[in-house]
Structure formats: structure tokens, C-alpha cells
Amino acid sequence: MRQEEITESRNERGLLIFGDMPEFRTPDGTVISGRAAWRRYCKEKGVTNVADYNKPGGYWDKKRAERERVFTPGAGFDSERRKEHIARAFEKLRR
């Protein structure tokens, strides 16, 4: 089978092949020399890449929607309601 035939049989866009990442040093001094080493390091240290949170509908999208809701008038986060709540809290403390 020729390469063109393989590519066409997979999908219309062709094969997606990613090269390995360049070697780099982490803040704690560990040298990472590839994707497998990076995955292993993240698992051992209990850390993740910020890109993991940027999936559609993921963490950042949820936080953006929450911020928009807070700043939308009439969404239950209006300033008058907050001011009344703060005033009641101060009155309660004074008693």
C-alpha cells in the first residue's frame, strides 16, 4: 500500500504526527527529555500543565461564565443586595 492510499483511507485530513518535545529543566532541577518523561514527572509530583484546564467546557470556561454571571445586572449578584447584606452583618455585630 502506498503512503497516499494509507493517508486517504484514515480520514480526509491525513495522519497527525507530533514530534517529541525539546528537552527542558523543571523549576526543581529535573531534566525532562520527552513526553513520556513529562507525564511521569507530572504523575510523581502531582502537578499538571495549565493547558489541561483549557479544554472546551473545562475549568477556565466555567470560571469565565461565573465571572460573567457575577457582573450581569439582575443575576443575583447586584451591588444593592450586597450592600444590604453587609449592612445587616454590621448591625448584627454591633448588638
Contacts in CASP RR format, 6 or more apart in sequence:
PFRMAT RR
TARGET T0000
AUTHOR 0000-0000-0000
METHOD contacts of the structure
MODEL  1
MRQEEITESRNERGLLIFGDMPEFRTPDGTVISGRAAWRRYCKEKGVTNV
ADYNKPGGYWDKKRAERERVFTPGAGFDSERRKEHIARAFEKLRR
6 15 0 8 1.000
7 14 0 8 1.000
7 15 0 8 1.000
8 14 0 8 1.000
20 34 0 8 1.000
20 35 0 8 1.000
21 32 0 8 1.000
21 34 0 8 1.000
21 35 0 8 1.000
21 38 0 8 1.000
23 31 0 8 1.000
23 32 0 8 1.000
23 33 0 8 1.000
23 34 0 8 1.000
24 31 0 8 1.000
24 32 0 8 1.000
25 31 0 8 1.000
25 32 0 8 1.000
26 32 0 8 1.000
26 41 0 8 1.000
28 45 0 8 1.000
30 41 0 8 1.000
32 38 0 8 1.000
32 41 0 8 1.000
41 47 0 8 1.000
42 48 0 8 1.000
42 49 0 8 1.000
53 59 0 8 1.000
53 60 0 8 1.000
54 60 0 8 1.000
69 75 0 8 1.000
69 77 0 8 1.000
70 77 0 8 1.000
71 77 0 8 1.000
END
